[in-house]
Structure formats: C-alpha cells, structure tokens
Amino acid sequence: MNHFAYHSEQVHSLYNSGKGKTRRNIVDIQNGKGMKAVEEYSVDGKRISRKEKDLTADEMRCISKHKFVPGLFKDCIKALEPTKKRKSAKTKRRSRK
C-alpha cells in the first residue's frame, strides 16, 4: 500500500489603503483523503471566514507527484467572496398627475 501524507500552508497579506486582511491557504492529505481550505483573518488576528473543500483525485495525484496545480484555490476563494444581491425586478412607479 502507498501511504502518502502531505501538509502545506501559505500565508498572504492583502492590504488596500491602510486596511488589510490575511489569507491562509491550506492543503492537507492524510489516509488517502485530501482537503483544501482558505481562511481569512482580520488585522487583529481574528478569523473572519473559512471555506473548505475536498481535493479531487486529479489534484491529489498531481500533489503526490510534486507537480504544480494551477487554480487550486480558485473555487474556495470565490466561495469566500460575498455574493451580490440582485434588486427585485418589480419597481414601484409613481404616476404623474
């Protein structure tokens, strides 16, 4: 049996006009199961949000062969971003008299 264990964390600081967030990317493979996660922290170190997803078989295969996986965290980061709420289609109209 092939037992492969892997753990990796990257920390990125994002600052825009004095305000900042820290984003942490995590990859963990143990016992044949893998997960990827993205966490966001505020300036004072409190965790704001976390999104976690399972790794696909192709992603696990590439990581075990030490190959680069482009766009690995793209779906997690997209899920972290707030969704834009669409205004209702019905709008009130004033009648002119």
C-alpha positions in Angstrom: 0.0 0.0 0.0 1.1 3.5 -0.8 0.7 5.8 2.2 1.2 9.5 1.3 0.8 12.3 3.8 1.2 15.9 2.9 0.5 19.3 4.6 1.2 22.8 3.3 0.2 26.3 4.4 0.8 29.6 2.7 0.1 33.0 4.2 -0.7 36.0 2.1 -1.2 39.6 3.3 -3.6 41.7 1.3 -3.6 45.5 2.1 -5.6 48.2 0.4 -5.3 51.9 1.6 -4.4 51.0 5.1 -6.9 48.2 5.7 -5.8 44.7 5.4 -6.7 41.0 5.5 -4.5 38.0 5.8 -5.4 34.9 3.8 -4.1 31.5 4.6 -4.2 28.6 2.0 -4.0 25.1 3.4 -3.7 21.7 1.7 -3.8 18.5 3.8 -3.7 14.9 2.6 -3.9 12.0 5.1 -5.1 8.4 4.8 -6.0 8.8 1.1 -8.3 11.7 1.7 -7.4 15.3 1.0 -8.9 18.7 1.6 -8.1 22.3 0.7 -9.1 25.3 2.7 -8.8 29.1 2.6 -9.1 31.2 5.8 -9.3 35.0 6.1 -8.1 36.8 9.2 -8.6 40.4 10.2 -5.7 42.8 11.1 -6.0 41.9 14.8 -5.7 38.1 14.0 -9.3 37.0 14.4 -10.6 34.5 11.8 -13.3 36.1 9.7 -14.2 33.2 7.5 -13.2 29.8 6.3 -14.1 27.7 3.2 -13.1 24.1 3.0 -13.5 21.6 0.0 -12.3 18.1 -0.7 -9.5 17.5 -3.2 -10.3 15.8 -6.4 -8.5 12.6 -7.5 -6.6 14.5 -10.2 -5.5 17.2 -7.7 -4.3 14.6 -5.2 -2.4 12.7 -8.0 -0.6 15.9 -9.1 0.3 16.9 -5.5 1.7 13.4 -4.7 3.9 13.8 -7.8 5.0 17.2 -6.6 3.5 19.0 -9.7 2.0 22.5 -9.7 -1.8 22.6 -9.8 -3.0 25.8 -11.4 -6.0 27.4 -9.9 -6.1 25.0 -6.9 -7.8 27.5 -4.5 -9.8 29.4 -7.1 -13.2 27.8 -6.1 -12.5 28.3 -2.4 -11.7 32.0 -2.8 -14.7 32.5 -5.0 -16.9 31.0 -2.3 -15.4 33.3 0.3 -16.4 36.5 -1.6 -19.8 37.9 -0.7 -22.5 37.3 -3.2 -24.0 40.4 -4.9 -27.7 40.7 -4.1 -29.8 41.4 -7.1 -32.5 44.0 -6.8 -36.0 42.8 -7.4 -37.4 43.1 -10.8 -40.6 44.9 -9.6 -40.1 48.6 -9.0 -42.6 51.0 -7.8 -43.5 53.7 -10.2 -45.1 56.9 -9.4 -47.9 58.1 -11.6 -47.7 61.7 -12.7 -50.9 63.7 -12.4 
